[in-house]
Amino acid sequence: MTRLFKCRILLILLLAGTLAASAHSDEEEAKKTNIFSRLSVGGYGEVAMTRNFYSDSYLRYISPEKYKSGSHGRFDLPHVVIYLGYDFGKGWTMGSEIEFEHGGTESAIEFENEEGGEYEKEIERGGEVALEQFWIQKSFMPQLNVRTGMMVVPVGGTNAHHMPTEFFGVYRPEGENTIMPCTWHEIGISIWGKAGDWRYEAMFLPGLDSERFGSQGWIHDGSASPYEFKIANNYAGAVRVDNYSVDGLRLSVSAYIGDSYRNTMAATSATKGVHGTVAIGSFDFGYDKHNFIARGHFDYGHLSDARKITDSNMHMSSNSPSKRQKVASAAIAAGIEAGYDIFGLSTSLKAKKQRLYIFGRYDYYDSMYKMDAGTVADKWCGRQRVAVGLNYYPLKQIVVKGEYAIGLLKKPFNNEPAISLGIAYSGWFK
């Protein structure tokens, strides 16, 4: 074998090795690219500043005549959320949402207005960071998807549309955010789908905990659990149907029903025939067309055995998670907001996709709308709220907000005016 021939063989081997290494590298790179393309990352966040022109004393509802004036301010990060999702292929996907509320953990020191103004440490949910959502989904077709894990309960307009770019106020609509969990998330099983102009969702989930119901928030805290798991001695169901038949208009109805009594770790002695059934019916809508946006909702909730639950909770141990407060047999919340994009009148600003909405909002809600015989409602729990302000969108995903609002309370309680400013974003990074 000549020296020249050996050199040629060696050159061919080197070239083959180089091509093989290059092919392997391309394959690895394609694999990495494919994995990256299947990953979704997004989120939303809010920064808010408020000046309240009323007293923040815990006695303001007990002796309103002594607290007719006052002022206090707050800076807050209401919600900062990170989305992570992944498409495994063949219809299998995963979604998750990690939320940081108020820039910290889910424990806080609060004033209890109904307990002599005592300081209390509230544990809203076990863990230092809230996992708002984590689910795995199998999609069979657009009309049929099955999802299991921790999900948002699709009851009410705010739970279904809670991004800061989906409402005008600096804070979420006050009525739904008061009487119901918001954002309401539970571990369960959901079936949903889309067909033509319709979307539906049905969810099976654990029931609420009646020991955590209260006067001002009705069932708001009933979904929370201080334990490392969610108790499910009782079960519940939720449904939602959306219709998009009219261009720019969404019409939605949703409902929830489930028992809540004794759905806790150390349950009180059973009372025969007491179920604490929570039933909620809700209608909400959204319209976005011709530089005009309008949104609204109406929610009505009923709690059976409210008097017996009140008696039971009022006699709970101080070591229990119970608020030890009166609970209403019915609560109500209604709200409507409308805004007009004045930048839509300018061809140049419209071309830049900038928007400036002038908006107004009205809310009426009462967490003690109806009471069982023998239980008296706290009148300050029912109120109206009027707000006006501006929403500026320099980009689709970013909004700068400003509003003046006033809470209108029944006499003899004092009204609660406030000015708020905020900036928020919502969107997908990839």
N, C-alpha and C positions, 0 to 999 in steps of 0.2 A: 504494500500500500504506500503510494507516494506521499510525500509531505504535503503537497498541494491538495490531494484528495482528503487527507485528514483535516486540513484547515477548513475545507468546504463542509465536511460532516459536522465539525464543531460549530461552524457558523449557523448551519441549519438548526442544530439543537438549541443554540442560544436564542435564535429567532423564534423557534417554537415555544420555548419557555417564556419568552417575553410576551408573545401573543396570548398564551394560556393565563399568565399573571394578569394581563390587561383585561381579558375576558372575565376573570374572577372578580377583579376590581370593579368592572362595569356592573357585574351582577350584584355585588354587594352594595354599590352605590344606588342601583335601581331599587334594591330591597329597602334601603334606608329612605329613599325618596318616597316609595310606596307607603311605608309606615308613617312618615311625616305627613303625607297627604291625607291619611285616614284620621289624623288627630285634629280635633277642634279645640280652640282656646278662645275664651271670651270672658265677659263679666260686666258688672256695672258698679258704680260707686257714687256716693252723694256726700257733699260737704254743705253744712247748713249753719246759718247764724240767725238767731232770733232775739228780738227785744220785746218782752211781754210787759204791757203797761197795766199791770194789776198785781195785787199782792200774791206772793207765793206761800203765805202762811198756811199751815195745815188747818187753822181755825177759820179760814175765809168762808167756808160753807156752814160752819157751826154758829159763828157770830158775824154775819156779813156786814152788819152796820158798823163794826169796828175796823173793817178792812176795805174801805171804799177807795183807797188810793194805794199806789205802790208801783214798783217797777223792778224788773230783773231781766238779765240777759243770759243767753246760752249759746255755746258753740258746740257743734256735734258732727259726728260722722254716722248718720243713721244706719247706712248699710254699705259695706264694701264686699263685693262678691267676686269669686273666681269660678269660671266655668271650665270644665275639662270633659271632653267627649271623645269617643273612639269608635270607628266603624270596623268591626272585625270581619265583615264580609258575610255573604249568604244570609243577609237580613238581620244579623246580630249586631247590636250597637249598645254602647254604654254611655251614660251621662252622669255628671256629678256637679255639685254646686257647694262650695265652701263659703260660708258667710261670717264676716266679722261685724257684729252689731255694736254701734257706738264706740268703735275703735278699741274694744277690749274683749273681756270674757263675758259670759252670760250670767255673772253674779253681780249684784249691785246693792248699794245701801239706799233704801227708799223711806220716804215719809209715809206713814199710814194715816190718812185723814180721819178714818173712822175708829182709830185706836189710840186716841189721846196724843197724836203727833209723835208716836214713838219711832225711833229709828229701828228698821228691820233689815236684815240681810236676806235678800230674795235670791233663790236659786231657780232660775227660769227653766233651765234644762241642764242635765248632767253633761259634763265636758267643758273644756275651755274654749273650743271653737265650734260653732254650729255647723253641722253637716246638713244643709237644707235639703239637698237631693243626692241620691245615689241610686241609680236604677239600671237594670239590664233589660233590653227590649228585643223581642223577635218580631220582625215585620213580615207578614205573609203576603200582604197586598195593601194598597192605599186604604182600602176599606176595613182592614183588620190588622191591628197591632196589639201585642200583649206585652205589658211592662210590669215588672215587679221590683220592689225596693222602696226607698224613701222618695216620695213625690209630693208635689203641690196638690192639695185638695181643691178641685176646680169649682168651688162654690163662691158666688159673688163676683162682681166685676174686678175688684182689686186683687184678689188671689189669682185670677186668671191673667190679669194685665197689670203687673206690679212694677215693671221697669220704670225708672224715673223719667224716661222720655215718653211714657204712656199716660201721664197725668200732669195737669198744669201746676198744681200747688207745689210749694217747697217740700212739704211732707205728704205722705199718702192720704187719700181721702179719709177724713176723721171718723165718719160714722161707721163704716165697715171695719176700720182699724181699731175701733173701740169695742164693738159687741162680738166680733168674731176673731179667732186666731188669724194673724196676718203678718207675714205670709204663712198660711196654714199648710204644714207639711207633715205627712204621716207615712209610716211603713205599710204597704199594702200591695194589692194587685189591681192593675188597671187594664181595661180593654178600650181602645179608641180607634177611630178611623175617619176618613173623609170620603164623601161620595157626592159628586156634583157640587152644589152650593151648600152642602150640609157637613157639619163635623159633630161627632158625638164622643162622649167619654163616660165610662161607668167604672166606679172604683169600690173595692171592698177593703175596709180598713178597721182598726180597733176603735172602740168607742171612746168618748171623752170621760174625764174624771170629775164627777160632780163635787168632790171635796175642794176643788180648786176654783169653783165658780165664785163670782163676787158681785157686789152692787154696781160699781161703776163700769166694769168690763163684761158683765153677764158671763158668757161661756169662754171669754177670750183666753184665759189661762188654762182651760180644761184640757188642751192638747199637750201641755208640757208634762215632762216626767223628770223628777230629780234622780231617777235610778239609771242604771246602765242599760236598760231595756225599756220597751214600752209595754205596759200591762194591757192585756187583752182578755179580761174576763167577760167583757161585752164587745159586740161587734157593731159595725155601722156600714152604711152604704151612701155613696154620693154619685150624682149623675149631672151631666151638663150637655146641652145641645146648642150649637151655634148655627145661624143661617146667614148666608151672604148673597141672597138672591138679587138684592138691589145694589147696584154699583156704588161702592163707597160706604155702604151701610152694613153693620153687623148687629143682629138681634140674638140675644142669648137668654136662656132660662137654665137654672140649676137648682139642685135640691140636695138635702142631707137629712138622714134619719138614723138614730141609734140610741141605745140606752146608755146611761152614764152612772147610775147609782151602784156603789160598791165596786167600781172599776179602779181599785187602788190596791196597794200592797197590804197594808194593815187595815182592812175594811172594818167599819163599824158593824155592830150587830144587825143582822138582816131585819128589815121591816117588811112584813108580808104585803105583797101587792105594790111595793114601791119600785119603780123602774127608772125614773128620771129620764124619760124619753125626750131627746132633743130633736126637734123637727124644724128645718129651715127651708124657706122657699125664696128664690131670688130671681129678679129680672134685671138685665143690664144691656146697654147698647153702646155703639160707637159709630160716629159718622165722620168721614174725612173726605171732603170734596170741595172744589171751587174756593180754595183758600180758607175754608171754614171747618172747624173741628167741634163736635159736640159729643159729650159722653154723659151717661147717667146710670143710676142703679136704684133699685128698691129691694129691700130685704126685710123679711118678717120671720121671727123665730119664736117657737113655743117650747116651754119646758114643763113637762108633767111632774106632778108631785113637788112643786117648787116650795110649798110651805113645809113639807116634811124634810126636804133637803136643807132648807134654811135652819130648821130646828136642830137637825143633826150636825150641821157645820158649826153652828153657834156654840155647841157644847163639845167641840173637838178639843183635844189637848193642845196646849200652846207649842208643843214640839212637833205637831203635825204640819203638813204643807197647806192645810186649809186656811183660807182667809178669815174664816169665822165671821161671815157677813151675810146679810139678807140677800136672797136671790129672787129675781122676778120670774113670773110665769110666762112673760112675753117681752120681747125687745124688738125695736124697729130702727131702721136706718134708711134714709133716702137722700140722694144727692144728684145734682146736675151741674155740669160745667160747659161753657162754650167759649170759643176763642176765634178771632179772625186774624189772619196773617196779612198785615199791612204791607209787608215787603212784596207780597204777591201782586201788588198794584204797580211795582216797578219792574220793567223788563230786564234791566241790568242786574238787579239784586236777585231776581228770580232765576236768571241764568247762572248766577253764582251759587244757587241752591241754599241761600241764606233765608231764614224765616224769623219773623218777629210777630208773636201773637199777643194781642190784647185780650185778656180773658176775665171772666167772672165765674164765681162758683157759689152755689147755695147748698147747705146741708141741714138736715133735720135728723136727729137721732135721740133715742131714749133707751137706756139699758134697763130701765125699770118701767117699761111702758104699761104693763099690767101686773098686778100683784094678786096672789091668792088671799082669800078672806083671812083677816087677822094679821096681815103684814102690810105695813105702810111704806110707800115708796119715798125715796129721797128725791125731792123735786129738782135738785141741782143736777141730777143725772140726765134730765131731759133738756135739750137745748137746740138752738139754731145757730148756724155759722154762715157768715157772708164773707167772701173774699174777692178781691180784684187785684190784678197784677199783670206782669209781662213775662213772657217766655221767649228768649232769644236763642236761636239755633245757628251758630256760625258754621257748624257742620251737622250732618244728619245725626251723628252719634253723640253730640255734645249739646247741652242746654244750660243756659244761665237763667236763673229764676229770681223774681222779686215779687212780693205780694204784701198787701195790707189785709188783715182779716180781723173780724170781731166775733167772738162767741156771745150770743144773745141768750141769757139765762132768764128763767122765770123769777119774778119778784118773790122774796126780797133780796135775791142774790145779785151780785154785781156782774156787769158785762166784762168780757175779757178780750180787749183789743191787743193786737200784736203786729209787728213788722218783721218779715223774714226775707233773707237773701240766701241763695244757694247756687251751686254749680254741680252738674252731674254728667256722667257719661253712661252709655249702654251700647254694647256691640260685641262683635266677634273680631278677634285679632287675626285669625286665620281659619 
